[in-house]
Amino acid sequence: MLPIAGAAAHENPSMLEALIRAGANVNQPSDMFWEKGDFAITVASRKGLVDNVKVLLKAGADPNLVNSKGVSAIDAAAEGGHDELLMFLLDG
């Protein structure tokens, strides 16, 4: 699996775009130990990385997917206090 969830944690949308072009599945849960069961969009939302979230959504990421801890991208944005991102996700 391509490390899209790991890449989503860093402010580098062009890296996400490259991974997506290479065939990364934006809705695949991570199998990396520090993000086990997390989705790329949840990781980006937790960190408030709006540009990453936009790239992932454009590629078909589902902001309503719930990770292994029961947290969606919307929940992660809210928990992180990323109000602008939260409003963006809710306005869909």
C-alpha positions in Angstrom: 0.0 0.0 0.0 1.3 3.5 -0.8 1.8 5.6 2.3 -1.0 8.1 1.6 -2.1 8.5 5.3 1.5 9.3 6.2 1.9 11.8 3.4 -1.4 13.4 4.5 0.1 14.3 7.8 2.6 16.7 6.1 1.9 20.0 4.5 2.8 18.9 1.0 -0.3 18.6 -1.3 1.9 17.9 -4.3 3.1 14.7 -2.7 -0.4 13.6 -2.1 -1.2 14.3 -5.8 1.8 12.2 -6.9 0.7 9.3 -4.7 -2.8 9.5 -6.1 -1.5 9.6 -9.6 0.5 6.5 -8.8 -2.6 4.7 -7.7 -2.9 5.2 -4.0 -6.4 4.5 -2.7 -7.6 7.6 -0.7 -10.1 5.5 1.2 -7.8 2.8 2.3 -7.1 2.6 6.0 -3.5 2.9 7.0 -1.6 -0.1 8.2 1.3 1.9 9.6 1.6 1.4 13.4 1.2 5.1 14.3 -1.8 5.6 12.1 -3.3 2.1 12.2 -6.8 2.1 10.9 -6.7 5.8 10.1 -7.7 7.4 6.8 -5.6 10.0 4.9 -8.5 12.5 5.2 -8.8 12.0 8.9 -5.0 12.5 9.4 -5.1 15.7 7.4 -8.2 17.0 9.1 -6.7 16.3 12.6 -3.7 18.5 11.6 -5.9 21.2 10.0 -4.2 20.8 6.6 -7.0 22.3 4.4 -5.1 22.0 1.1 -4.4 18.3 1.8 -8.1 17.8 2.6 -9.1 19.5 -0.7 -6.7 17.3 -2.7 -8.1 14.1 -1.0 -11.7 15.2 -1.5 -11.1 15.9 -5.2 -9.6 12.4 -5.5 -12.8 10.9 -4.0 -11.9 10.6 -0.2 -15.0 10.1 1.9 -15.0 12.5 4.9 -17.7 10.4 6.6 -15.5 7.3 6.9 -14.9 6.3 10.5 -11.5 5.1 11.6 -10.7 2.3 14.1 -11.3 4.7 17.0 -14.7 5.8 15.7 -13.5 9.2 14.4 -14.3 10.7 11.1 -12.5 13.6 9.3 -15.3 15.9 10.5 -14.8 14.7 14.1 -11.0 15.1 13.8 -11.3 18.7 12.5 -13.7 19.6 15.3 -11.5 17.9 18.0 -8.5 19.8 16.7 -10.2 23.2 16.8 -9.9 23.7 13.1 -13.1 25.6 12.6 -12.4 26.8 9.0 -11.8 23.2 7.9 -14.8 21.9 9.9 -17.1 24.4 8.2 -15.6 23.5 4.8 -16.2 19.8 5.4 -19.8 20.4 6.7 -20.6 22.6 3.7 -19.3 19.8 1.5 
